[in-house]
Amino acid sequence: MMATKIALRKANTTDLAAINEIIDAAIMTWDLPERVKRLSLPSYHYTQHDLETLELIVAEKGAQQKIVGVAAWEPANTKDVPQGQRALFLHGIYVAPEQFHQGIGNQLLQAAELTALDRGFAGLLVKAQADAAGFFLAQGMQPLGIENEKRDYPHRYWKLIEKR
């Protein structure tokens, strides 16, 4: 995998349309029935409210600074984290499908890890879509077991953040 030269920056209101287009395109690659994907798309879209409550980071590529990826995070609920530790909760990483396997997702995940470290969090928590399991496992994240079937998301991953 060749790492693509990208720039990361905080998202703003003018980015929302491009962000949501990337999310739509990424979701349409998931191994789910087409109707399920189509019906679920609106629930994955980010809004102005999300910009106020989450930290959204966009990945830009090229001279035109085209947005090719996005990641969003916030502090995790301690009930979701091993031993009630403090963690950063990664809502998602989405990369434009034509940019898959170029290191953009890795760079966005590294930005989340650095943010967690800088803010004194013990680790990073992800509730991923099933198709993303391989990506998160390859990045050193560990699957979390289901302790409460009514509450726990089935595809949760955890990574303890080590000081570098």
Buried (B, 14 or more C-beta within 10 A) or exposed (E): EEEBEBEBEEBEEEBBEBBBBBBBBBBEEBEBEEEEBEEEBEEBBBEEEBBEEBBBBBBBBEEEEBBBBBBBBEBBEEEBBBEEBBBBBBBBBBBBEEBBEBBBBBBBBBBBBEBBBEEEBBBBBBBBBEBBBEBBEEBEBBBBEEEEEEEBEEBBBBBBBEEE
